[in-house]
Amino acid sequence: MPLPNFLQALPALDIPFPESQVEAKAIRSDDALAVFFLFHTDFDLPPHAHKGQWGTVIEGEVTLTVDGQTRTYMPGQSYDIPAGAEHSARVKAGSIVIDVFEEADRYALKG
């Protein structure tokens, strides 16, 4: 399922991954950053930590390991990653995920 045109028109993010693997479209406020991630290939995100993050799977499958606990999330399921918690992810190709970051400046907008 592609994103609707008005979401595709949102600003892209400057993320440290090639767009051939993952695209990111964003809405930023003074308090948070909401991101629509579209994964084109199977994707492994290495362990890292930052401020709080909440997300939900729209399509596909995401396996998260948060503070050593692993769980797989399917469409309609949400997750909450506490600030400072080390986490990693494995995401299946074709997945669409919405993540909201506590840090409004977590990623820079492109352009």
DOGUKOL-32420 format. One record per residue (C-alpha): residue number from 0; residue in one letter; z, y, x. Coordinates in Angstrom, 1 decimal. Layout:
NUM	A	Z	Y	X
...
END
This chain:
0	M	0.0	0.0	0.0
1	P	-1.0	3.3	1.6
2	L	1.1	6.4	1.1
3	P	-0.2	8.8	-1.5
4	N	-2.3	11.7	-0.1
5	F	0.5	14.3	-0.5
6	L	2.7	12.1	1.8
7	Q	-0.1	11.5	4.3
8	A	-0.4	15.3	4.5
9	L	3.2	15.7	5.7
10	P	3.6	16.7	9.3
11	A	3.4	13.8	11.9
12	L	6.2	13.2	14.3
13	D	6.1	13.1	18.1
14	I	7.6	9.6	18.5
15	P	7.5	7.6	21.7
16	F	5.2	5.0	20.3
17	P	1.4	4.8	19.9
18	E	0.0	5.7	16.4
19	S	-1.9	2.4	16.6
20	Q	1.5	0.7	16.3
21	V	3.4	3.1	14.0
22	E	2.7	6.3	12.1
23	A	5.5	8.7	11.1
24	K	5.3	11.5	8.5
25	A	8.3	13.7	8.0
26	I	10.2	16.1	5.8
27	R	12.8	18.2	7.6
28	S	15.7	20.3	6.3
29	D	18.5	22.1	8.2
30	D	20.7	19.0	7.6
31	A	18.5	15.9	8.0
32	L	15.1	14.4	8.8
33	A	13.4	12.1	6.3
34	V	10.7	10.0	7.8
35	F	8.1	7.7	6.3
36	F	7.2	5.0	8.9
37	L	4.1	2.9	8.5
38	F	4.0	-0.1	10.9
39	H	0.5	-1.3	11.8
40	T	1.6	-4.1	14.1
41	D	4.6	-6.2	14.6
42	F	7.1	-3.9	16.2
43	D	10.2	-4.4	18.3
44	L	12.5	-1.4	18.7
45	P	14.9	-1.8	21.7
46	P	18.7	-1.3	21.4
47	H	19.7	2.4	21.2
48	A	22.3	4.6	19.4
49	H	22.3	8.1	17.9
50	K	23.9	9.9	15.0
51	G	23.9	8.4	11.5
52	Q	20.8	6.8	9.9
53	W	20.1	5.5	6.4
54	G	16.9	3.7	5.4
55	T	15.2	1.6	2.8
56	V	12.3	-0.8	3.0
57	I	9.4	0.1	0.7
58	E	7.1	-2.7	1.7
59	G	7.3	-5.5	4.3
60	E	10.3	-6.8	6.3
61	V	12.8	-5.3	8.7
62	T	15.3	-7.2	10.8
63	L	18.1	-5.0	12.1
64	T	20.8	-5.8	14.6
65	V	23.6	-3.3	14.2
66	D	26.7	-3.7	16.5
67	G	25.8	-7.3	17.1
68	Q	25.3	-8.2	13.4
69	T	21.7	-9.2	12.4
70	R	20.3	-8.9	8.8
71	T	16.9	-9.0	7.4
72	Y	15.9	-6.4	4.7
73	M	13.1	-6.8	2.2
74	P	11.5	-4.3	-0.2
75	G	14.1	-2.4	-2.3
76	Q	16.9	-3.1	0.2
77	S	18.7	-0.3	2.0
78	Y	20.7	-0.1	5.2
79	D	23.2	2.4	6.7
80	I	23.6	2.7	10.5
81	P	26.8	4.5	11.4
82	A	26.7	7.3	14.0
83	G	27.0	5.8	17.5
84	A	26.3	2.2	16.5
85	E	24.0	0.4	18.9
86	H	21.1	-1.0	16.9
87	S	17.7	-2.6	17.4
88	A	14.9	-3.7	15.0
89	R	12.1	-6.1	14.5
90	V	9.6	-4.9	11.9
91	K	6.6	-6.8	10.5
92	A	3.1	-5.4	10.5
93	G	2.3	-3.7	7.2
94	S	5.9	-2.6	6.6
95	I	6.6	0.9	5.1
96	V	10.1	2.2	5.7
97	I	11.9	5.5	4.8
98	D	14.5	6.5	7.2
99	V	16.8	9.5	6.9
100	F	18.4	10.7	10.1
101	E	21.6	12.8	10.3
102	E	20.0	14.7	13.2
103	A	17.4	17.1	11.7
104	D	15.9	17.4	15.2
105	R	15.9	13.7	16.0
106	Y	12.1	13.9	16.6
107	A	9.9	16.9	17.0
108	L	7.1	17.6	14.6
109	K	3.6	17.3	16.1
110	G	1.5	20.5	16.4
END
